[in-house]
Amino acid sequence: MKERKNIVEILDHRYKTYLEDEGRWLNEGFRNIFTDGEPSRENLKTPVYLMLPEEIREYVDQLLLDN
């Protein structure tokens, strides 16, 4: 479970500039792309996920596959 929580931390750190500029709508960071903030494919909020730039979506997909 610890590794799954790290997905949000990894995304928040890697895309810090995005969150500060264009991604302010995410409020609490990438935790908001998952239901209850629990990173998994099943908990992915598809409408929110699709609003992200393609590069970030691809990285999210990669992180979810690795876990």
C-alpha positions in Angstrom: 0.0 0.0 0.0 2.9 2.4 0.7 4.1 2.1 -2.9 0.6 3.1 -4.2 0.6 6.3 -2.0 4.0 7.2 -3.4 2.4 7.5 -6.9 0.7 10.7 -5.8 4.0 12.0 -4.3 5.9 11.1 -7.4 3.4 12.9 -9.6 3.2 15.9 -7.4 7.0 16.2 -7.3 7.6 15.5 -11.0 4.9 17.9 -12.2 5.3 20.6 -9.5 5.5 23.3 -12.1 2.3 22.1 -13.9 0.5 22.1 -10.5 1.7 25.7 -9.8 0.7 27.0 -13.2 -1.8 25.1 -15.3 -2.9 22.5 -12.8 -4.1 24.7 -10.0 -7.6 23.3 -10.7 -6.4 20.0 -9.1 -6.3 21.8 -5.7 -4.7 19.1 -3.6 -2.4 17.9 -6.4 -2.6 14.6 -8.2 -4.5 13.0 -5.2 -7.6 14.4 -6.9 -7.4 12.2 -9.9 -8.2 9.2 -7.8 -11.3 8.3 -5.8 -10.5 8.8 -2.1 -6.9 9.6 -3.1 -6.1 5.9 -3.4 -4.0 5.4 -6.5 -5.1 2.5 -8.6 -6.6 1.9 -12.1 -10.0 1.1 -10.5 -10.0 4.4 -8.5 -9.0 6.6 -11.4 -11.5 9.4 -12.0 -11.6 9.2 -15.8 -13.1 12.6 -16.5 -10.4 14.3 -14.4 -7.7 12.1 -15.8 -8.7 13.0 -19.4 -8.3 16.7 -18.6 -4.6 16.2 -18.0 -2.0 16.7 -20.8 -1.1 13.6 -22.7 2.4 13.4 -21.3 1.1 13.3 -17.8 -1.6 10.7 -18.6 1.1 8.5 -20.2 3.2 8.8 -17.0 0.2 8.0 -14.8 -0.5 4.9 -16.9 3.2 3.8 -16.5 3.2 4.3 -12.8 -0.1 2.3 -12.4 1.2 -0.5 -14.5 4.4 -0.7 -12.5 2.5 -1.1 -9.2 
